[in-house]
């Protein structure tokens, strides 16, 4: 069973969600992909949490078993 989670929106809401998923042990960083609007944010999320991030929503949801829309 694929355990990949795509979080569309890597701002404050999305980052809080991914941090909670990883710290609780519910998902490993390699099981989460997050979408963002800027390349700098991709680097920040990788450094802080070790998660993959992308600028592409379609790329993020490909193969995901759960998709979360984390925007205001």
mmJSON file of the N, C-alpha and C atoms, coordinates in Angstrom:
{"data_MODEL":{"atom_site":{
"group_PDB":["ATOM","ATOM","ATOM","ATOM","ATOM","ATOM","ATOM","ATOM","ATOM","ATOM","ATOM","ATOM","ATOM","ATOM","ATOM","ATOM","ATOM","ATOM","ATOM","ATOM","ATOM","ATOM","ATOM","ATOM","ATOM","ATOM","ATOM","ATOM","ATOM","ATOM","ATOM","ATOM","ATOM","ATOM","ATOM","ATOM","ATOM","ATOM","ATOM","ATOM","ATOM","ATOM","ATOM","ATOM","ATOM","ATOM","ATOM","ATOM","ATOM","ATOM","ATOM","ATOM","ATOM","ATOM","ATOM","ATOM","ATOM","ATOM","ATOM","ATOM","ATOM","ATOM","ATOM","ATOM","ATOM","ATOM","ATOM","ATOM","ATOM","ATOM","ATOM","ATOM","ATOM","ATOM","ATOM","ATOM","ATOM","ATOM","ATOM","ATOM","ATOM","ATOM","ATOM","ATOM","ATOM","ATOM","ATOM","ATOM","ATOM","ATOM","ATOM","ATOM","ATOM","ATOM","ATOM","ATOM","ATOM","ATOM","ATOM","ATOM","ATOM","ATOM","ATOM","ATOM","ATOM","ATOM","ATOM","ATOM","ATOM","ATOM","ATOM","ATOM","ATOM","ATOM","ATOM","ATOM","ATOM","ATOM","ATOM","ATOM","ATOM","ATOM","ATOM","ATOM","ATOM","ATOM","ATOM","ATOM","ATOM","ATOM","ATOM","ATOM","ATOM","ATOM","ATOM","ATOM","ATOM","ATOM","ATOM","ATOM","ATOM","ATOM","ATOM","ATOM","ATOM","ATOM","ATOM","ATOM","ATOM","ATOM","ATOM","ATOM","ATOM","ATOM","ATOM","ATOM","ATOM","ATOM","ATOM","ATOM","ATOM","ATOM","ATOM","ATOM","ATOM","ATOM","ATOM","ATOM","ATOM","ATOM","ATOM","ATOM","ATOM","ATOM","ATOM","ATOM","ATOM","ATOM","ATOM","ATOM","ATOM","ATOM","ATOM","ATOM","ATOM","ATOM","ATOM","ATOM","ATOM","ATOM","ATOM","ATOM","ATOM","ATOM","ATOM","ATOM","ATOM","ATOM","ATOM","ATOM","ATOM","ATOM","ATOM","ATOM","ATOM","ATOM","ATOM","ATOM","ATOM","ATOM","ATOM","ATOM","ATOM","ATOM","ATOM","ATOM"],
"id":[1,2,3,4,5,6,7,8,9,10,11,12,13,14,15,16,17,18,19,20,21,22,23,24,25,26,27,28,29,30,31,32,33,34,35,36,37,38,39,40,41,42,43,44,45,46,47,48,49,50,51,52,53,54,55,56,57,58,59,60,61,62,63,64,65,66,67,68,69,70,71,72,73,74,75,76,77,78,79,80,81,82,83,84,85,86,87,88,89,90,91,92,93,94,95,96,97,98,99,100,101,102,103,104,105,106,107,108,109,110,111,112,113,114,115,116,117,118,119,120,121,122,123,124,125,126,127,128,129,130,131,132,133,134,135,136,137,138,139,140,141,142,143,144,145,146,147,148,149,150,151,152,153,154,155,156,157,158,159,160,161,162,163,164,165,166,167,168,169,170,171,172,173,174,175,176,177,178,179,180,181,182,183,184,185,186,187,188,189,190,191,192,193,194,195,196,197,198,199,200,201,202,203,204,205,206,207,208,209,210,211,212,213,214,215,216],
"type_symbol":["N","C","C","N","C","C","N","C","C","N","C","C","N","C","C","N","C","C","N","C","C","N","C","C","N","C","C","N","C","C","N","C","C","N","C","C","N","C","C","N","C","C","N","C","C","N","C","C","N","C","C","N","C","C","N","C","C","N","C","C","N","C","C","N","C","C","N","C","C","N","C","C","N","C","C","N","C","C","N","C","C","N","C","C","N","C","C","N","C","C","N","C","C","N","C","C","N","C","C","N","C","C","N","C","C","N","C","C","N","C","C","N","C","C","N","C","C","N","C","C","N","C","C","N","C","C","N","C","C","N","C","C","N","C","C","N","C","C","N","C","C","N","C","C","N","C","C","N","C","C","N","C","C","N","C","C","N","C","C","N","C","C","N","C","C","N","C","C","N","C","C","N","C","C","N","C","C","N","C","C","N","C","C","N","C","C","N","C","C","N","C","C","N","C","C","N","C","C","N","C","C","N","C","C","N","C","C","N","C","C","N","C","C","N","C","C"],
"label_atom_id":["N","CA","C","N","CA","C","N","CA","C","N","CA","C","N","CA","C","N","CA","C","N","CA","C","N","CA","C","N","CA","C","N","CA","C","N","CA","C","N","CA","C","N","CA","C","N","CA","C","N","CA","C","N","CA","C","N","CA","C","N","CA","C","N","CA","C","N","CA","C","N","CA","C","N","CA","C","N","CA","C","N","CA","C","N","CA","C","N","CA","C","N","CA","C","N","CA","C","N","CA","C","N","CA","C","N","CA","C","N","CA","C","N","CA","C","N","CA","C","N","CA","C","N","CA","C","N","CA","C","N","CA","C","N","CA","C","N","CA","C","N","CA","C","N","CA","C","N","CA","C","N","CA","C","N","CA","C","N","CA","C","N","CA","C","N","CA","C","N","CA","C","N","CA","C","N","CA","C","N","CA","C","N","CA","C","N","CA","C","N","CA","C","N","CA","C","N","CA","C","N","CA","C","N","CA","C","N","CA","C","N","CA","C","N","CA","C","N","CA","C","N","CA","C","N","CA","C","N","CA","C","N","CA","C","N","CA","C","N","CA","C","N","CA","C","N","CA","C","N","CA","C"],
"label_alt_id":[null,null,null,null,null,null,null,null,null,null,null,null,null,null,null,null,null,null,null,null,null,null,null,null,null,null,null,null,null,null,null,null,null,null,null,null,null,null,null,null,null,null,null,null,null,null,null,null,null,null,null,null,null,null,null,null,null,null,null,null,null,null,null,null,null,null,null,null,null,null,null,null,null,null,null,null,null,null,null,null,null,null,null,null,null,null,null,null,null,null,null,null,null,null,null,null,null,null,null,null,null,null,null,null,null,null,null,null,null,null,null,null,null,null,null,null,null,null,null,null,null,null,null,null,null,null,null,null,null,null,null,null,null,null,null,null,null,null,null,null,null,null,null,null,null,null,null,null,null,null,null,null,null,null,null,null,null,null,null,null,null,null,null,null,null,null,null,null,null,null,null,null,null,null,null,null,null,null,null,null,null,null,null,null,null,null,null,null,null,null,null,null,null,null,null,null,null,null,null,null,null,null,null,null,null,null,null,null,null,null,null,null,null,null,null,null],
"label_comp_id":["UNK","UNK","UNK","UNK","UNK","UNK","UNK","UNK","UNK","UNK","UNK","UNK","UNK","UNK","UNK","UNK","UNK","UNK","UNK","UNK","UNK","UNK","UNK","UNK","UNK","UNK","UNK","UNK","UNK","UNK","UNK","UNK","UNK","UNK","UNK","UNK","UNK","UNK","UNK","UNK","UNK","UNK","UNK","UNK","UNK","UNK","UNK","UNK","UNK","UNK","UNK","UNK","UNK","UNK","UNK","UNK","UNK","UNK","UNK","UNK","UNK","UNK","UNK","UNK","UNK","UNK","UNK","UNK","UNK","UNK","UNK","UNK","UNK","UNK","UNK","UNK","UNK","UNK","UNK","UNK","UNK","UNK","UNK","UNK","UNK","UNK","UNK","UNK","UNK","UNK","UNK","UNK","UNK","UNK","UNK","UNK","UNK","UNK","UNK","UNK","UNK","UNK","UNK","UNK","UNK","UNK","UNK","UNK","UNK","UNK","UNK","UNK","UNK","UNK","UNK","UNK","UNK","UNK","UNK","UNK","UNK","UNK","UNK","UNK","UNK","UNK","UNK","UNK","UNK","UNK","UNK","UNK","UNK","UNK","UNK","UNK","UNK","UNK","UNK","UNK","UNK","UNK","UNK","UNK","UNK","UNK","UNK","UNK","UNK","UNK","UNK","UNK","UNK","UNK","UNK","UNK","UNK","UNK","UNK","UNK","UNK","UNK","UNK","UNK","UNK","UNK","UNK","UNK","UNK","UNK","UNK","UNK","UNK","UNK","UNK","UNK","UNK","UNK","UNK","UNK","UNK","UNK","UNK","UNK","UNK","UNK","UNK","UNK","UNK","UNK","UNK","UNK","UNK","UNK","UNK","UNK","UNK","UNK","UNK","UNK","UNK","UNK","UNK","UNK","UNK","UNK","UNK","UNK","UNK","UNK","UNK","UNK","UNK","UNK","UNK","UNK"],
"label_asym_id":["A","A","A","A","A","A","A","A","A","A","A","A","A","A","A","A","A","A","A","A","A","A","A","A","A","A","A","A","A","A","A","A","A","A","A","A","A","A","A","A","A","A","A","A","A","A","A","A","A","A","A","A","A","A","A","A","A","A","A","A","A","A","A","A","A","A","A","A","A","A","A","A","A","A","A","A","A","A","A","A","A","A","A","A","A","A","A","A","A","A","A","A","A","A","A","A","A","A","A","A","A","A","A","A","A","A","A","A","A","A","A","A","A","A","A","A","A","A","A","A","A","A","A","A","A","A","A","A","A","A","A","A","A","A","A","A","A","A","A","A","A","A","A","A","A","A","A","A","A","A","A","A","A","A","A","A","A","A","A","A","A","A","A","A","A","A","A","A","A","A","A","A","A","A","A","A","A","A","A","A","A","A","A","A","A","A","A","A","A","A","A","A","A","A","A","A","A","A","A","A","A","A","A","A","A","A","A","A","A","A","A","A","A","A","A","A"],
"label_entity_id":["1","1","1","1","1","1","1","1","1","1","1","1","1","1","1","1","1","1","1","1","1","1","1","1","1","1","1","1","1","1","1","1","1","1","1","1","1","1","1","1","1","1","1","1","1","1","1","1","1","1","1","1","1","1","1","1","1","1","1","1","1","1","1","1","1","1","1","1","1","1","1","1","1","1","1","1","1","1","1","1","1","1","1","1","1","1","1","1","1","1","1","1","1","1","1","1","1","1","1","1","1","1","1","1","1","1","1","1","1","1","1","1","1","1","1","1","1","1","1","1","1","1","1","1","1","1","1","1","1","1","1","1","1","1","1","1","1","1","1","1","1","1","1","1","1","1","1","1","1","1","1","1","1","1","1","1","1","1","1","1","1","1","1","1","1","1","1","1","1","1","1","1","1","1","1","1","1","1","1","1","1","1","1","1","1","1","1","1","1","1","1","1","1","1","1","1","1","1","1","1","1","1","1","1","1","1","1","1","1","1","1","1","1","1","1","1"],
"label_seq_id":[1,1,1,2,2,2,3,3,3,4,4,4,5,5,5,6,6,6,7,7,7,8,8,8,9,9,9,10,10,10,11,11,11,12,12,12,13,13,13,14,14,14,15,15,15,16,16,16,17,17,17,18,18,18,19,19,19,20,20,20,21,21,21,22,22,22,23,23,23,24,24,24,25,25,25,26,26,26,27,27,27,28,28,28,29,29,29,30,30,30,31,31,31,32,32,32,33,33,33,34,34,34,35,35,35,36,36,36,37,37,37,38,38,38,39,39,39,40,40,40,41,41,41,42,42,42,43,43,43,44,44,44,45,45,45,46,46,46,47,47,47,48,48,48,49,49,49,50,50,50,51,51,51,52,52,52,53,53,53,54,54,54,55,55,55,56,56,56,57,57,57,58,58,58,59,59,59,60,60,60,61,61,61,62,62,62,63,63,63,64,64,64,65,65,65,66,66,66,67,67,67,68,68,68,69,69,69,70,70,70,71,71,71,72,72,72],
"pdbx_PDB_ins_code":[null,null,null,null,null,null,null,null,null,null,null,null,null,null,null,null,null,null,null,null,null,null,null,null,null,null,null,null,null,null,null,null,null,null,null,null,null,null,null,null,null,null,null,null,null,null,null,null,null,null,null,null,null,null,null,null,null,null,null,null,null,null,null,null,null,null,null,null,null,null,null,null,null,null,null,null,null,null,null,null,null,null,null,null,null,null,null,null,null,null,null,null,null,null,null,null,null,null,null,null,null,null,null,null,null,null,null,null,null,null,null,null,null,null,null,null,null,null,null,null,null,null,null,null,null,null,null,null,null,null,null,null,null,null,null,null,null,null,null,null,null,null,null,null,null,null,null,null,null,null,null,null,null,null,null,null,null,null,null,null,null,null,null,null,null,null,null,null,null,null,null,null,null,null,null,null,null,null,null,null,null,null,null,null,null,null,null,null,null,null,null,null,null,null,null,null,null,null,null,null,null,null,null,null,null,null,null,null,null,null,null,null,null,null,null,null],
"Cartn_x":[0.84,0.0,0.885,0.574,1.348,0.97,1.968,1.728,2.038,2.229,2.613,1.472,1.839,0.909,1.412,0.513,0.823,0.142,0.924,0.382,0.507,-0.642,-0.647,-0.714,0.422,0.531,1.534,2.747,3.813,4.092,3.055,3.208,3.136,2.663,2.602,1.693,0.525,-0.415,0.181,0.661,1.228,2.458,3.316,4.524,4.171,3.194,2.76,2.224,1.447,0.901,2.004,2.93,3.986,4.886,5.161,5.976,5.288,3.97,3.222,3.206,3.046,3.043,4.371,5.456,6.791,7.119,6.875,7.243,6.421,5.192,4.362,4.732,5.517,5.881,4.831,3.792,2.728,3.208,4.138,4.764,6.242,7.037,8.45,8.59,9.65,9.817,9.755,10.272,10.274,8.884,7.899,6.525,5.662,6.274,5.532,6.144,5.291,5.73,4.84,5.457,4.774,4.941,3.881,4.021,4.196,5.023,5.326,5.344,5.476,5.492,6.887,7.868,9.214,10.283,11.318,12.431,13.087,13.182,13.816,13.075,11.765,10.95,11.204,11.464,11.821,13.048,14.049,15.288,15.054,14.221,13.919,13.262,12.268,11.553,12.454,13.34,14.283,15.235,15.762,16.705,16.046,14.837,14.147,13.572,12.998,12.216,12.645,13.495,13.932,12.854,11.884,10.803,11.033,10.523,10.557,9.538,9.902,8.975,9.099,8.028,7.988,7.149,7.343,6.534,5.283,5.153,4.096,3.073,1.82,0.76,0.529,0.445,0.248,1.364,2.594,3.715,3.567,3.131,2.998,1.931,0.807,-0.294,-0.117,0.776,1.007,1.447,0.644,0.971,0.646,0.042,-0.284,-1.563,-1.569,-2.789,-3.659,-3.057,-3.793,-3.325,-4.268,-3.95,-4.595,-3.783,-4.266,-4.09,-5.153,-5.058,-4.902,-3.714,-3.373,-3.16,-4.24,-4.19,-5.329,-5.184,-6.232,-7.445],
"Cartn_y":[-1.182,0.0,1.246,2.154,3.393,4.313,4.834,5.678,7.143,7.508,8.873,9.853,10.97,12.065,13.285,13.911,15.159,16.289,17.267,18.437,19.601,20.08,21.186,22.49,23.14,24.364,24.178,24.623,24.446,25.69,26.461,27.638,27.236,28.127,27.85,26.675,26.617,25.521,24.187,24.134,22.896,22.436,23.377,22.999,22.475,23.072,22.573,21.154,20.916,19.577,18.559,18.871,17.908,17.679,18.713,18.554,17.628,17.773,16.903,15.467,15.25,13.89,13.189,13.918,13.331,13.138,14.143,14.041,12.981,12.743,11.719,10.316,10.218,8.92,8.347,9.115,8.627,8.482,9.328,9.232,9.581,8.986,9.306,10.451,11.25,12.371,11.949,10.768,10.328,9.927,9.895,9.566,10.814,11.99,13.247,14.096,14.694,15.689,16.921,18.084,19.356,20.259,21.01,21.982,23.381,24.154,25.52,26.414,27.71,28.667,29.156,28.949,29.484,28.422,28.452,27.516,27.606,28.82,28.983,28.18,28.098,27.367,25.862,25.376,23.963,23.653,24.513,24.319,24.386,25.325,25.468,24.211,23.687,22.508,21.282,21.17,20.052,20.14,21.334,21.509,21.277,21.772,21.655,20.27,19.645,18.43,17.236,17.449,16.354,15.847,16.713,16.299,16.834,16.085,16.522,17.644,18.648,19.724,20.003,20.525,20.794,22.035,22.602,23.738,23.27,21.961,21.407,20.597,21.062,20.291,18.939,18.881,17.575,16.578,17.054,16.187,15.659,16.511,16.126,15.052,15.177,14.24,12.91,12.835,11.593,10.494,9.481,8.341,8.545,9.659,9.915,9.172,8.588,7.941,8.931,10.023,11.083,12.422,13.299,14.654,15.63,16.54,17.546,18.915,19.722,21.09,21.981,22.532,23.278,24.745,25.406,26.835,27.546,28.842,29.628,29.709],
"Cartn_z":[0.0,0.0,0.0,-0.899,-0.989,0.163,0.851,2.02,1.749,0.498,0.152,0.44,1.07,1.317,0.56,-0.2,-0.886,-0.127,0.282,0.955,-0.022,-0.504,-1.45,-0.659,-0.565,0.217,1.341,1.113,2.094,2.904,3.185,4.039,5.498,6.342,7.783,8.109,7.463,7.732,7.284,6.042,5.511,6.269,6.636,7.374,8.761,9.415,10.727,10.615,9.58,9.369,9.125,8.231,7.945,9.152,9.919,11.125,12.122,12.261,13.157,12.683,11.383,10.835,11.087,10.874,11.041,12.519,13.355,14.775,15.504,15.047,15.682,15.218,14.141,13.597,12.657,12.364,11.497,10.065,9.64,8.328,8.452,7.57,7.45,6.442,6.542,5.611,4.136,3.82,2.422,1.918,2.8,2.414,2.201,2.292,2.181,1.077,0.27,-0.706,-0.53,-0.602,-0.347,-1.565,-1.888,-2.974,-2.394,-3.083,-2.662,-3.894,-3.669,-4.781,-5.153,-4.264,-4.511,-4.283,-5.103,-4.981,-3.599,-3.056,-1.743,-0.673,-0.81,0.171,0.068,-1.143,-1.319,-0.475,-0.58,0.175,1.682,2.126,3.56,4.123,3.419,3.916,3.935,2.946,2.93,4.13,4.368,5.474,6.833,7.024,8.31,8.573,7.524,7.751,6.91,5.923,5.062,4.123,3.796,2.904,1.497,0.53,-0.855,-1.038,-1.79,-2.126,-3.61,-4.187,-5.613,-5.887,-7.053,-7.492,-8.236,-8.461,-9.306,-8.512,-8.493,-7.839,-8.525,-9.866,-10.508,-10.188,-10.122,-9.78,-8.349,-7.448,-6.04,-5.83,-6.505,-6.263,-6.981,-7.931,-8.663,-7.692,-7.565,-6.702,-5.241,-4.883,-3.467,-3.089,-1.894,-1.393,-0.639,-0.174,0.534,-0.022,-0.325,-0.781,0.196,0.737,1.683,1.037,1.051,0.562,1.788,1.948,3.166,2.844,2.461,2.15,2.874,3.04,3.678,2.782],
"occupancy":[1.0,1.0,1.0,1.0,1.0,1.0,1.0,1.0,1.0,1.0,1.0,1.0,1.0,1.0,1.0,1.0,1.0,1.0,1.0,1.0,1.0,1.0,1.0,1.0,1.0,1.0,1.0,1.0,1.0,1.0,1.0,1.0,1.0,1.0,1.0,1.0,1.0,1.0,1.0,1.0,1.0,1.0,1.0,1.0,1.0,1.0,1.0,1.0,1.0,1.0,1.0,1.0,1.0,1.0,1.0,1.0,1.0,1.0,1.0,1.0,1.0,1.0,1.0,1.0,1.0,1.0,1.0,1.0,1.0,1.0,1.0,1.0,1.0,1.0,1.0,1.0,1.0,1.0,1.0,1.0,1.0,1.0,1.0,1.0,1.0,1.0,1.0,1.0,1.0,1.0,1.0,1.0,1.0,1.0,1.0,1.0,1.0,1.0,1.0,1.0,1.0,1.0,1.0,1.0,1.0,1.0,1.0,1.0,1.0,1.0,1.0,1.0,1.0,1.0,1.0,1.0,1.0,1.0,1.0,1.0,1.0,1.0,1.0,1.0,1.0,1.0,1.0,1.0,1.0,1.0,1.0,1.0,1.0,1.0,1.0,1.0,1.0,1.0,1.0,1.0,1.0,1.0,1.0,1.0,1.0,1.0,1.0,1.0,1.0,1.0,1.0,1.0,1.0,1.0,1.0,1.0,1.0,1.0,1.0,1.0,1.0,1.0,1.0,1.0,1.0,1.0,1.0,1.0,1.0,1.0,1.0,1.0,1.0,1.0,1.0,1.0,1.0,1.0,1.0,1.0,1.0,1.0,1.0,1.0,1.0,1.0,1.0,1.0,1.0,1.0,1.0,1.0,1.0,1.0,1.0,1.0,1.0,1.0,1.0,1.0,1.0,1.0,1.0,1.0,1.0,1.0,1.0,1.0,1.0,1.0,1.0,1.0,1.0,1.0,1.0,1.0],
"B_iso_or_equiv":[0.0,0.0,0.0,0.0,0.0,0.0,0.0,0.0,0.0,0.0,0.0,0.0,0.0,0.0,0.0,0.0,0.0,0.0,0.0,0.0,0.0,0.0,0.0,0.0,0.0,0.0,0.0,0.0,0.0,0.0,0.0,0.0,0.0,0.0,0.0,0.0,0.0,0.0,0.0,0.0,0.0,0.0,0.0,0.0,0.0,0.0,0.0,0.0,0.0,0.0,0.0,0.0,0.0,0.0,0.0,0.0,0.0,0.0,0.0,0.0,0.0,0.0,0.0,0.0,0.0,0.0,0.0,0.0,0.0,0.0,0.0,0.0,0.0,0.0,0.0,0.0,0.0,0.0,0.0,0.0,0.0,0.0,0.0,0.0,0.0,0.0,0.0,0.0,0.0,0.0,0.0,0.0,0.0,0.0,0.0,0.0,0.0,0.0,0.0,0.0,0.0,0.0,0.0,0.0,0.0,0.0,0.0,0.0,0.0,0.0,0.0,0.0,0.0,0.0,0.0,0.0,0.0,0.0,0.0,0.0,0.0,0.0,0.0,0.0,0.0,0.0,0.0,0.0,0.0,0.0,0.0,0.0,0.0,0.0,0.0,0.0,0.0,0.0,0.0,0.0,0.0,0.0,0.0,0.0,0.0,0.0,0.0,0.0,0.0,0.0,0.0,0.0,0.0,0.0,0.0,0.0,0.0,0.0,0.0,0.0,0.0,0.0,0.0,0.0,0.0,0.0,0.0,0.0,0.0,0.0,0.0,0.0,0.0,0.0,0.0,0.0,0.0,0.0,0.0,0.0,0.0,0.0,0.0,0.0,0.0,0.0,0.0,0.0,0.0,0.0,0.0,0.0,0.0,0.0,0.0,0.0,0.0,0.0,0.0,0.0,0.0,0.0,0.0,0.0,0.0,0.0,0.0,0.0,0.0,0.0,0.0,0.0,0.0,0.0,0.0,0.0],
"pdbx_formal_charge":[null,null,null,null,null,null,null,null,null,null,null,null,null,null,null,null,null,null,null,null,null,null,null,null,null,null,null,null,null,null,null,null,null,null,null,null,null,null,null,null,null,null,null,null,null,null,null,null,null,null,null,null,null,null,null,null,null,null,null,null,null,null,null,null,null,null,null,null,null,null,null,null,null,null,null,null,null,null,null,null,null,null,null,null,null,null,null,null,null,null,null,null,null,null,null,null,null,null,null,null,null,null,null,null,null,null,null,null,null,null,null,null,null,null,null,null,null,null,null,null,null,null,null,null,null,null,null,null,null,null,null,null,null,null,null,null,null,null,null,null,null,null,null,null,null,null,null,null,null,null,null,null,null,null,null,null,null,null,null,null,null,null,null,null,null,null,null,null,null,null,null,null,null,null,null,null,null,null,null,null,null,null,null,null,null,null,null,null,null,null,null,null,null,null,null,null,null,null,null,null,null,null,null,null,null,null,null,null,null,null,null,null,null,null,null,null],
"auth_seq_id":[1,1,1,2,2,2,3,3,3,4,4,4,5,5,5,6,6,6,7,7,7,8,8,8,9,9,9,10,10,10,11,11,11,12,12,12,13,13,13,14,14,14,15,15,15,16,16,16,17,17,17,18,18,18,19,19,19,20,20,20,21,21,21,22,22,22,23,23,23,24,24,24,25,25,25,26,26,26,27,27,27,28,28,28,29,29,29,30,30,30,31,31,31,32,32,32,33,33,33,34,34,34,35,35,35,36,36,36,37,37,37,38,38,38,39,39,39,40,40,40,41,41,41,42,42,42,43,43,43,44,44,44,45,45,45,46,46,46,47,47,47,48,48,48,49,49,49,50,50,50,51,51,51,52,52,52,53,53,53,54,54,54,55,55,55,56,56,56,57,57,57,58,58,58,59,59,59,60,60,60,61,61,61,62,62,62,63,63,63,64,64,64,65,65,65,66,66,66,67,67,67,68,68,68,69,69,69,70,70,70,71,71,71,72,72,72],
"auth_comp_id":["UNK","UNK","UNK","UNK","UNK","UNK","UNK","UNK","UNK","UNK","UNK","UNK","UNK","UNK","UNK","UNK","UNK","UNK","UNK","UNK","UNK","UNK","UNK","UNK","UNK","UNK","UNK","UNK","UNK","UNK","UNK","UNK","UNK","UNK","UNK","UNK","UNK","UNK","UNK","UNK","UNK","UNK","UNK","UNK","UNK","UNK","UNK","UNK","UNK","UNK","UNK","UNK","UNK","UNK","UNK","UNK","UNK","UNK","UNK","UNK","UNK","UNK","UNK","UNK","UNK","UNK","UNK","UNK","UNK","UNK","UNK","UNK","UNK","UNK","UNK","UNK","UNK","UNK","UNK","UNK","UNK","UNK","UNK","UNK","UNK","UNK","UNK","UNK","UNK","UNK","UNK","UNK","UNK","UNK","UNK","UNK","UNK","UNK","UNK","UNK","UNK","UNK","UNK","UNK","UNK","UNK","UNK","UNK","UNK","UNK","UNK","UNK","UNK","UNK","UNK","UNK","UNK","UNK","UNK","UNK","UNK","UNK","UNK","UNK","UNK","UNK","UNK","UNK","UNK","UNK","UNK","UNK","UNK","UNK","UNK","UNK","UNK","UNK","UNK","UNK","UNK","UNK","UNK","UNK","UNK","UNK","UNK","UNK","UNK","UNK","UNK","UNK","UNK","UNK","UNK","UNK","UNK","UNK","UNK","UNK","UNK","UNK","UNK","UNK","UNK","UNK","UNK","UNK","UNK","UNK","UNK","UNK","UNK","UNK","UNK","UNK","UNK","UNK","UNK","UNK","UNK","UNK","UNK","UNK","UNK","UNK","UNK","UNK","UNK","UNK","UNK","UNK","UNK","UNK","UNK","UNK","UNK","UNK","UNK","UNK","UNK","UNK","UNK","UNK","UNK","UNK","UNK","UNK","UNK","UNK","UNK","UNK","UNK","UNK","UNK","UNK"],
"auth_asym_id":["A","A","A","A","A","A","A","A","A","A","A","A","A","A","A","A","A","A","A","A","A","A","A","A","A","A","A","A","A","A","A","A","A","A","A","A","A","A","A","A","A","A","A","A","A","A","A","A","A","A","A","A","A","A","A","A","A","A","A","A","A","A","A","A","A","A","A","A","A","A","A","A","A","A","A","A","A","A","A","A","A","A","A","A","A","A","A","A","A","A","A","A","A","A","A","A","A","A","A","A","A","A","A","A","A","A","A","A","A","A","A","A","A","A","A","A","A","A","A","A","A","A","A","A","A","A","A","A","A","A","A","A","A","A","A","A","A","A","A","A","A","A","A","A","A","A","A","A","A","A","A","A","A","A","A","A","A","A","A","A","A","A","A","A","A","A","A","A","A","A","A","A","A","A","A","A","A","A","A","A","A","A","A","A","A","A","A","A","A","A","A","A","A","A","A","A","A","A","A","A","A","A","A","A","A","A","A","A","A","A","A","A","A","A","A","A"],
"auth_atom_id":["N","CA","C","N","CA","C","N","CA","C","N","CA","C","N","CA","C","N","CA","C","N","CA","C","N","CA","C","N","CA","C","N","CA","C","N","CA","C","N","CA","C","N","CA","C","N","CA","C","N","CA","C","N","CA","C","N","CA","C","N","CA","C","N","CA","C","N","CA","C","N","CA","C","N","CA","C","N","CA","C","N","CA","C","N","CA","C","N","CA","C","N","CA","C","N","CA","C","N","CA","C","N","CA","C","N","CA","C","N","CA","C","N","CA","C","N","CA","C","N","CA","C","N","CA","C","N","CA","C","N","CA","C","N","CA","C","N","CA","C","N","CA","C","N","CA","C","N","CA","C","N","CA","C","N","CA","C","N","CA","C","N","CA","C","N","CA","C","N","CA","C","N","CA","C","N","CA","C","N","CA","C","N","CA","C","N","CA","C","N","CA","C","N","CA","C","N","CA","C","N","CA","C","N","CA","C","N","CA","C","N","CA","C","N","CA","C","N","CA","C","N","CA","C","N","CA","C","N","CA","C","N","CA","C","N","CA","C","N","CA","C","N","CA","C","N","CA","C","N","CA","C"],
"pdbx_PDB_model_num":[1,1,1,1,1,1,1,1,1,1,1,1,1,1,1,1,1,1,1,1,1,1,1,1,1,1,1,1,1,1,1,1,1,1,1,1,1,1,1,1,1,1,1,1,1,1,1,1,1,1,1,1,1,1,1,1,1,1,1,1,1,1,1,1,1,1,1,1,1,1,1,1,1,1,1,1,1,1,1,1,1,1,1,1,1,1,1,1,1,1,1,1,1,1,1,1,1,1,1,1,1,1,1,1,1,1,1,1,1,1,1,1,1,1,1,1,1,1,1,1,1,1,1,1,1,1,1,1,1,1,1,1,1,1,1,1,1,1,1,1,1,1,1,1,1,1,1,1,1,1,1,1,1,1,1,1,1,1,1,1,1,1,1,1,1,1,1,1,1,1,1,1,1,1,1,1,1,1,1,1,1,1,1,1,1,1,1,1,1,1,1,1,1,1,1,1,1,1,1,1,1,1,1,1,1,1,1,1,1,1,1,1,1,1,1,1]
}}}
